[in-house]
Amino acid sequence: MVPEGSCEFCGGEDVFVKYDFGIHKIHRCRTCTFMWLFPQPKGEELDEVYGFDYYQNEKFFDNKNESIYGYYDYMSERYIKQQNYDQLIDNMIQLTHGPFREGMSFLDAGCGLGYLMDVAHDKGFDVEGIEYNPAAAERIAKKYTFPVFCGDLLSYEGGPFDAVAMLDVIEHLLDPFDSLAKISAVMKPGGIFMVSTMDSDSLVSRIVGKRLEDFRRTREHLYFFTRRTLTTALERQGFEVIRIDSYGLPIRMDFLMRRIKLAFPLLGGVAERLMRWLHLSSLQFHFDPHTKMTVYARKIG
């Protein structure tokens, strides 16, 4: 147990406030570069965030930190998300130890509305999910036959799995390091773990700074990794990191302009009007600002 105010990652005490959002601040350790939200929300505060409106948050673009959580309309993004997931699952298959076999076991830890499981199932995996948000787990049960454990990852008792994915989840967890240990415990030796999160020390992340949406999600984003710290955290739990990619996704121009406006209201507003004037609002393209990373690691042993 590290002393209060010390770094949970390395135990260092050379800690300073990197970004100040008033009630909440993001602390950074000078020794190891790890960052975390302070003060941390209590469990009941997080429970208030994770309802069904997490996936249809009409206040998302109000430009207030307390409103920036979840998704404006997650369901409408299904098709473009699954385009991206198709490539991610292909990457996992290519990195699988030995030839890929139909029916290999796959766990999606933090499966949301099941879109990644759906793609993995179509690729030949035998899929299972874990989801903390009961509204999401209920929706999956109505739409799919995939087994989903509704609750905390640390309480899960299934496995072992050939492949595990944890996309945009680790930054939400109150106990990210215990959670990585749990993932390691439910994986087969040689299995592939894919984890994505914010790349908090990328060039763009550092330039945009506290304006960046991922930093401003002070109701849900609790920890912030760099490539260095995430690699070290995985190695501590018996993983070998074999690949790190920047992580983008297909996006419509009008939606991108609204996201830019969150960080830069004047610039985003001008760009939004220009896109409408040029009739480019519905244009869709792959957008990778290099603020997120996907790490692929193999379970050793």
Secondary structure, DSSP 8 states (H G I E B T S, - for coil): ---TTS-TTT----EEEEEE-SS-EEEEETTT--EEEES---HHHHHHH-SGGGTS-TTGGG--GGG--S-S-TGGGHHHHHHHHHHHHHHHHHHSSSS--TT-EEEEET-TTSHHHHHHHHTT-EEEEEES-HHHHHHHHHH----EEES-GGG-----EEEEEEES-GGG-S-HHHHHHHHHHTEEEEEEEEEEEE-TTSHHHHHHGGGSHHHH-TTT--EE--HHHHHHHHHHTTEEEEEEEE--EEEEHHHHHHHHHHH-HHHHHHHHHHHHHTT-TT-EEEE--S-EEEEEEEE--
